[in-house]
Amino acid sequence: MPRRTPRTALDRQRTPRRFPKFLGAASICALIAALLSPLTQAAAADSTTALAANDYCGGQCSDILPPGQNGNATLAQILLNQAFGIQPDHAEDQLGPYNNLASGAATLTDAKINDFFNDASFGVASDQVASTTAPGGRTDVTIVRDKKTGVPHITGTTRYGTEYGAGYAAAQDRLWLMDVFRHVGRGQLTSFAGGASSNQGLEQEFWRNAPYTEADLQTQIDNAIANNGARGQQALADADAYIDGINAYIDASDSGRYFPGEYVLTGHKDSITNAGTIDHFKITDLVALASVIGSLFGSGGGGEVNNAVSLLAAQSKYGVTEGTKVWESFRERNDPEAVLTVHNGESFPYASKPDTAQGEALPDAGSVTQEPLVYDRTGSAATATATSTSATAAATTLTSAKRGMSNALVVSGKYTASGHPIAVFGPQTGYFAPQLLMLQEIQGPGLSARGASFAGLSMYVELGRGQDYSWSATTSGQDIIDTYAVELCQDDYHYLYHGTCTAMDKVDRTNAWKPTTADGTAAGSYRMQVYRTKYGPVEYRATVGGKKVAYTTLRSSYMHEADSIIGFQMLNDPDYVKSPQTFQSAVQHINYTFNWFYADSSHTAYYNSGDNPVRAAGVDAEFPIWAQAAYEWQNWDPTTNTASYTPPSAHPNSIDQDYYISWNNKQAKDYTTAPWGDGSVHRGNLLEDRVKKLVAAGGVTRSSLTKAMADAALADLRAEDVLPKLLKVINSSTVTDTTAAAAVTKLSDWVTAGAKRKETSAGSKTYANADAIRILDAWWPLLVKAEFQPGLGTDLYTAFSNNLPIDESPSAAHGPTGAHAGSSFQYGWWSYVDKDIRAVLGESVQGGLSQKYCGGGTLSACRDALISTLKTAAGLTAAQVYPGDDQCSAGDQWCADSIVQRTLGGIKHGKITWQNRPTYQQVVEYTSHR
């Protein structure tokens, strides 16, 4: 059995929330004694393993992925963790260094980088080998794990053996998680893992987006392989070998009784007799997994019905002409003040507003109803909590404000101290235990890479480094989803397709659960049901001009979840990626909506990926359109959901720009993204301002660029970029009210100190400027409402709030893991407040709102509104501002912000201080090139 480490200062949450009280210390110890005899399969260390010779980074590549590499735990390890806080080896050894950067960045030097990151060099020094495994007894592959982090270094002499080893290593580290997410992708999580409300929400959110049958999953594999020649055939062979490796580990761990303990706790295995089965993986499981990841991070668009509702509200209040003008000013399709990734002025028009819109199918006012997903609820599925969970899942799925997350900072060698490019980049994928991503190095015929991959999809490294280059991605969010209004005929389940009354296709899932040791949720069941059309799944129903319609959503990656495998295969192939141009060519084969970044020893590059459909002339991608041949995507084939796509040259792209930043901001001039909020203030500005300053000074180093990222990670966007203007309005006259004056002083002092949400000292769990932070957290929603609702009216203010949330502070419940998710300030009204306040102050505003709102446009009335709401906010206690949740007591400000590794298995970890930064992150500077 792997070694166990004592609990650390990070690991404070030790009272089991899911496990019953009978699991006391005595019974745990007795049970553990009976479970300790089965041992893991790790072999003795191989002292002959040498560092790889194909590494051109010169020891200057680093990475980090909390909480730790090991995401599997036996039943005994889970019970020890729940009772005593003992961690399995390598379960959280990357959490401490990750957490410590928040306090350690100020004094960071290049020599100290690996105090906070791992050495990401290829290979393992012989004195650092912890174990060497020949998976399945094979002679063509070995898995070497290093002592420090336990990362698998997979080396094969055959392609099959290499991929077999990758599958085996993935199962060693993430078998339970992989099993969870193959069930999520099929909409079957609750039947597998239990009926907890979080499980209900997860399966509903993803299955609404991708309601595939088993035949659909297989068809996607067949098409991806058939359309990609030799690389397609290689991808199939790789996937088959990978699955063979997974299943070999399942069999070995089952017979050796060291499989993940969650299988016992959820009733799939018996801890005494070993009865029960762990189902083998099959190739369609990979497509189910890919559909979850693509939906969560790589499918920009949607929200057209919400856009239509807010447009109608604006037109109702102001009339058609003025209402449309108001709506467009809040939409900020191409705001001239928006921060850009490609900032050289080059234009990449996409999804632009047409001069005269064609085919719009706006709903009749008040006629829109959301299509139900869940039916036939019984037991715990019929509670108020369950129905509320369903509503939240639906809202998350249908909005255009998808939580993209992830950031990148890349600087050309022209501006670095060494003359070589430097990159600090990575994806923000939320915080889970175990983590969704896993680290690995893979070396074999046609494969040479180290980095992170989503568990269960790690036949290739998806984000990481090759021999002499690194790459990463951020979510881009351009619109690849359109909403069609299909006219109904005969009844509510038939629609007109090219003039023929056609039956909708109904697919459903029935899930039932009962209490288990892991999840005590009472027994319950429900049925999920989706009606599908050639134009995609039905999401809403309404009338348009009195005609009954169903609104469907069609995304270009629908039925194409497997296609991106070719691009990832290319990224791992050292004979393919040799330059920024070949990198761009590789990521052009990825149909998910991502921004891709590249750095080698001489060059940097950027490319925006995704299958951007070529829309019919006059179609406005912002709104629903009629499901008629004239308004379909060009050359669209409904059988395969393929169409004409914009050429690579039309996607934002660049080589060797002075620097690149990305934090899910606007990609380039005239390139419209689906989410709202790409205006004058965006969290991308936090990176832009810092990197631009570094580049202007020159001599950028790995540590200085990392410090810029870490500084932005603690910044409160509202306080840094908007609060000074609000204070300027308030201080336009002497503040005589003592409560307001005291609040102004605290806020001003905070801005002067840097506007950070930072501990007074490492581990203090108390913020410096805590009162100012509390005041702004309370004030922001109050001031936004006071500023805009009187002018917009309640209906339009509410409609716009549905398009773009008011706020996204660290303590708010948002992101893929709800509250405590780290990622913050992606969506909010900061640009609206900024532009409006500047207009009231008489300052220059490009792309301003259509009118002034604060105080009806007068400085004195605006000031009165701000002071009034500030006084109210200042009077709210910490307990009122931070009311507490399942993780924190009321009034605990630091805890309310803190990052929690959301448990997807039996191992728990302690909270860490808030940082707004990538989950997996690289710091790289290559010294040479092949």
Secondary structure by P-SEA (a helix, b strand, c coil): ccccccccccccccccccccccccaaaaaaaaaaccccccccccccccccccccccccccccccccccccccccaaaaaaaacccccccccccaaaaaaaccccccccccccccccccccccccccccccccccccccccbbbbbbccccccbbbbccaaaaaaaaaaaaaaccaaaaaaaaaaaaccccccccccaaaaaaaaaaaaaccccaaaaaaaaaaaaaacaaaaaaaaaaaaaaaaaaaaaaaaaaaaccccccccccccccccccccccccccaaaaaaaaaaaaaaccccccaaaaaaaaaaaaaaaccaaaaaaaaaaaaccccccccccccccbbbbccccccccccccccccccccccccccccccccccaaaaaaaaaaaaaacccccccccbbbbbccccccccbbbbbccccccccccccccccccccccccccccccccccccccccccccccccccccccccbbbbbcccccccccccccccbbbbbbbbbbbbbcccccccccccbbbbbbbbcccccccbbbbcccbbbbbbbbbccccccccaaaaaaaaacccccccaaaaaaaacccccbbbbbbbcccccbbbbbcccccccccccccbbbcccccccccccccccccccccccccccccccccccccccccccccccccccccccccaaaaaaaaaaaaaaaccccaaaaaaaaaaaaaccccccccaaaaaaaaaccccccaaaaaaaaaaaaaaaacccccccccccccccaaaaaaaaaacaaaaaaaaccccccaaaaaaaaaacccccccccccccccccccccccccaaaaaaaaaaaaacccccccccccccccccaaaaaaaaaaaaaaaaaccccccccccccccccccccccbbbccccccbbbbbbcccccccbbbbbbbcccc
